[in-house]
Amino acid sequence: MDSRLLSERSSVFHHADPYAVSDYVNRHVGQHLIGLAKTAHPQASLNHRKFAELDLCRISYGGSVRVTSLALETVYHLQVLLQGNCLWRGHKREQHLVPGELLLINPDDPVDLTYSDDCEKFILKVPVSVLESVCDEQRWLRPSDGIRFRRNHYRLDDLEGFTSLLGMICQEAEASDPLLRVQEHYVQIIGSKLLSLLDTNVSREPLNAPSASLERILAFIERNLKQDLSAESLAAQARMSPRSLYALFERQLGVTPMQHIRQRKLARIHACLTDPSCPVRNLTELALDYGFLHLGRFSDSYRQQFGELPSHTFKRRH
């Protein structure tokens, strides 16, 4: 397995200053800090390749080092231990990793890792957008607060075909004439494999499954509030008749599908207007973003739902 995960052809540093390697990792793989014993003079090595939206990295610091980060924020880190051992510290628990084991770090997870002197890792950096696009393409339900891996520790031997897939993308990354289109296909395969092999909070039952529930329909609406959603298109997505869709909404929510969609659009606008960190250049642009073409009717609907005009809400946040 080791020989397939980035060869010397991808070498960036060899027997180098660990802090120089750390600076490079901060720019390409993920923000972190390293802590070394003052008496130690380790020599670090790093192989790295960009692979479409992914980053592939093989790293060793040559000495015991502690790696910390508040959170990775917009990326997932998949780390495979190749040599030595590594201690991962999480909330009220620890995990010792040995060669052949995999650690998955979520974007909002603090990072606290201690490498042994002989530790070497392969790291795959996966942007959040990759997994989101896989869910959207497969029409899987992803939670509105983000995709999360619920279990973070695995043995590679238990993940059918995944080791071979990592080897294949490394081989493709080191090809003499790499093709971006091929790499993009591999990225989608990697994302699909991660979501199907590992334990996540994603429901892989598609929206258009015969048993599509109200929860999945509502989640679909939340993800597509800026789109032109009609009751007919929503019914087609959920593979039910418009009459059944209307009956479901009336029974469960007491409103029609279009009333619910309008309420949610207005709620999203209201949340943006009350949040100073939400960029708003003007009310007209924001209303148009959510499909409100008649600004007078938009203001009336907003006042009915929130008891004031949108311009009053907007003024209060300044």
KEZAVO-172600 format. One line per 2 residues: number of its first residue (from 0); their letters; for each residue z negated, x negated, y of C-alpha. Coordinates in steps of 0.02 Angstrom, whole numbers, always signed. Each point is the difference from the previous one (the first is absolute). Example, Ala and Ser with C-alpha at 12.3 -4.5 7.8 and 13.67 -1.06 7.14 Angstrom:
// KEZAVO-172600
0 = AS = -390,-615,-225 | +33,-69,+172
// end
This chain:
// KEZAVO-172600
0 = MD = +0,+0,+0 | -49,-138,+124
2 = SR = +170,-84,+1 | +88,+162,+46
4 = LL = -106,+39,+154 | +81,-108,+136
6 = SE = +55,-175,-46 | -4,-159,+105
8 = RS = +164,+59,+78 | -110,+114,+107
10 = SV = -122,-137,+51 | -56,+3,+181
12 = FH = -156,-112,-13 | -49,-126,-134
14 = HA = -168,-91,+6 | -23,+55,+180
16 = DP = -142,+41,+119 | -76,+167,-55
18 = YA = -12,+59,+180 | +186,-30,+27
20 = VS = +34,+103,-156 | -120,+134,+62
22 = DY = +91,+9,+169 | +165,+27,-91
24 = VN = -77,+136,-110 | -66,+87,+156
26 = RH = +176,+10,+69 | +88,+57,-158
28 = VG = -119,+72,-129 | -157,+71,+82
30 = QH = -133,-34,+131 | -152,-90,-70
32 = LI = -126,-139,+29 | -43,-141,-120
34 = GL = -164,-92,-22 | -7,-173,-81
36 = AK = -147,-112,-39 | -14,-131,+138
38 = TA = -6,-142,-126 | +156,+57,-92
40 = HP = +176,-64,+35 | +109,+112,-108
42 = QA = +189,-5,-3 | +85,+169,+4
44 = SL = +171,+55,-62 | +105,+151,+41
46 = NH = +164,+74,-62 | +69,+148,+98
48 = RK = +152,+113,+4 | +45,+152,+103
50 = FA = +73,+134,-113 | +71,+146,+101
52 = EL = -160,+85,+65 | -114,-94,-119
54 = DL = -78,-174,+10 | -23,-105,-156
56 = CR = -128,-139,+7 | -73,-126,-122
58 = IS = -151,-89,+70 | -137,-124,-47
60 = YG = -124,-76,+121 | -47,-147,-112
62 = GS = -186,+30,+24 | -130,+136,+6
64 = VR = +38,+113,+146 | -61,+169,+63
66 = VT = +133,+116,+70 | -53,+147,+109
68 = SL = +85,+135,+103 | -59,+162,+80
70 = AL = +149,+95,-71 | +185,-23,-32
72 = ET = +38,+162,+96 | +187,+24,-33
74 = VY = +25,-87,-168 | -59,+0,-180
76 = HL = -37,-165,-85 | +32,-19,-185
78 = QV = -78,-163,-60 | +29,-74,-173
80 = LL = -115,-141,-55 | +99,-141,-81
82 = QG = -132,-135,-18 | -186,-25,+26
84 = NC = -109,+146,+50 | -33,+108,+152
86 = LW = -146,+107,+56 | +40,+161,+93
88 = RG = -141,+84,+96 | +15,+185,+41
90 = HK = -118,+138,+53 | -153,-16,-113
92 = RE = +99,-85,-138 | +83,-162,-49
94 = QH = +142,-45,-115 | +34,-169,-81
96 = LV = +185,-27,-31 | +71,-115,-133
98 = PG = +182,-50,-32 | +111,+145,-48
100 = EL = -98,+126,+104 | +58,+95,+153
102 = LL = -92,+53,+157 | +67,+136,+115
104 = IN = -65,+3,+180 | +26,+159,+103
106 = PD = +43,-10,+186 | -172,+60,+54
108 = DP = -99,-109,-123 | -96,-148,+72
110 = VD = +52,-162,-86 | -133,-118,-68
112 = LT = +61,-122,-132 | -66,-167,-62
114 = YS = +122,-115,-88 | -52,-133,-125
116 = DD = +60,-179,+24 | +144,+25,-122
118 = CE = +44,+179,+52 | +183,+43,+20
120 = KF = +68,+173,+42 | +161,+95,+15
122 = IL = -8,+127,+143 | +118,+144,+29
124 = KV = -10,+79,+174 | +60,+180,+2
126 = PV = +12,+94,+166 | -72,+176,+7
128 = SV = +172,+64,+47 | +72,-53,-169
130 = LE = -118,+109,-101 | +19,+144,+123
132 = SV = +190,-5,-15 | -12,-1,-191
134 = CD = -110,+156,+6 | +117,+87,+119
136 = EQ = +154,-45,-102 | -82,+57,-163
138 = RW = -75,+150,+91 | -174,-48,-58
140 = LR = -150,+63,+98 | -83,-137,+101
142 = PS = -165,+41,+88 | +9,+18,+188
144 = DG = -134,-136,+22 | +101,-128,-97
146 = IR = +42,-62,-174 | -145,-87,-83
148 = FR = -22,-92,-164 | -161,+69,-75
150 = RN = -18,-140,-127 | +31,-177,+59
152 = HY = -17,-109,-157 | +120,-9,-147
154 = RL = +58,-113,-140 | +186,-36,+13
156 = DD = +18,+23,-188 | -50,+182,+23
158 = LE = +138,+33,+128 | +156,+28,-102
160 = GF = +147,-103,+63 | -81,-47,+165
162 = TS = -13,-187,-34 | +185,-7,-42
164 = LL = +41,+97,+158 | -97,-125,+108
166 = GM = +93,-142,-84 | +167,+85,+33
168 = IC = -32,+24,+186 | -55,-181,+17
170 = QE = +158,-57,-88 | +104,+112,+114
172 = AE = -93,-65,+154 | +47,-178,-47
174 = AS = +183,+41,-36 | +122,-113,+91
176 = DP = +93,+148,+75 | -130,+141,+17
178 = LL = +66,+176,+31 | -107,+108,+114
180 = RV = +61,+161,-82 | -57,-62,-171
182 = QE = -167,-51,+72 | -23,+172,+77
184 = HY = +29,+81,-170 | -132,-114,-77
186 = VQ = -122,+46,+139 | +17,+184,-44
188 = II = -27,-41,-184 | -156,-101,+42
190 = GS = -69,+144,+105 | +38,+128,-136
192 = KL = -81,-109,-133 | -158,-26,+102
194 = LS = -20,+186,+29 | +36,+47,-181
196 = LL = -95,-138,-91 | -157,-13,+108
198 = DT = -133,+128,+42 | +35,+74,+172
200 = NV = -35,+157,+100 | +185,+48,-5
202 = SR = +47,+158,-94 | +163,-38,-89
204 = EP = +32,+183,-35 | +144,+35,+120
206 = LN = -5,+134,+132 | +141,+91,-89
208 = AP = -93,+10,-166 | -9,+179,-66
210 = SA = -187,+3,+31 | +10,-61,+180
212 = SL = -168,+43,+78 | -40,+50,+177
214 = ER = -86,-169,+22 | +161,-94,-36
216 = IL = +102,+114,+113 | -123,-25,+143
218 = AF = +3,-189,-26 | +190,+4,+8
220 = IE = -10,+96,+164 | -124,-126,+73
222 = RN = +116,-145,-42 | +150,+86,+78
224 = LK = -70,+86,+155 | +132,-80,+112
226 = QD = +139,+67,-110 | +87,+167,+19
228 = LS = -93,+95,-136 | +52,+177,-42
230 = AE = -82,+118,-124 | +161,+3,-100
232 = SL = +13,-190,-13 | -185,-10,-45
234 = AA = +22,+131,-135 | +149,-97,-69
236 = QA = -103,-161,-2 | -140,+88,-94
238 = RM = +124,+87,-117 | -63,+173,+34
240 = SP = +75,+148,+88 | -34,+26,+186
242 = RS = -91,+161,-47 | -116,-97,-118
244 = LY = -30,-131,+134 | -45,+131,+129
246 = AL = -116,+86,-124 | -86,-166,-41
248 = FE = -33,-39,+184 | -57,+177,+41
250 = RQ = -117,+2,-148 | -75,-174,+23
252 = LG = +10,-28,+189 | +27,+171,+78
254 = VT = +153,-60,+97 | +186,-16,-32
256 = PM = +74,-172,-40 | +78,-13,+173
258 = QH = -163,+48,+86 | -89,-137,-98
260 = IR = +134,-128,+43 | -12,+44,+185
262 = QR = -190,-10,-4 | +7,-171,-82
264 = KL = +130,-65,+124 | -109,+58,+144
266 = AR = -155,-76,-80 | +90,-167,-18
268 = IH = +53,+7,+183 | -177,+47,+54
270 = AC = -72,-147,-100 | +122,-118,+86
272 = LT = -38,+68,+174 | -187,-23,-25
274 = DP = +15,-176,-71 | +22,-132,+137
276 = SC = +71,-122,-129 | +143,+119,-43
278 = PV = +153,-49,+104 | +65,+147,+104
280 = RN = +125,-28,+140 | +12,+183,+47
282 = LT = -33,+173,-70 | +183,+47,-12
284 = EL = +41,-146,-114 | -150,+35,-111
286 = AL = +44,+184,-16 | +181,-40,-42
288 = DY = -57,-125,-133 | -78,+146,-94
290 = GF = +148,+117,+24 | -64,+106,+146
292 = LH = +161,+24,+97 | -61,+138,+117
294 = LG = -139,-80,+102 | -66,+164,+72
296 = RF = -26,+74,-174 | -77,-165,-55
298 = SD = -129,+7,+140 | -41,+182,-39
300 = SY = -24,-36,-186 | -106,-152,+40
302 = RQ = -111,+100,+118 | -23,+139,-129
304 = QF = -55,-128,-131 | -109,-114,+108
306 = GE = -49,+106,+151 | +83,-110,+131
308 = LP = +171,-65,+50 | +59,-164,-76
310 = SH = +11,-76,+175 | -188,+30,+22
312 = TF = -39,-87,-164 | +112,-145,+50
314 = KR = -82,-21,+171 | -175,-9,-75
316 = RH = +37,-155,-101 | +48,-104,+153
// end
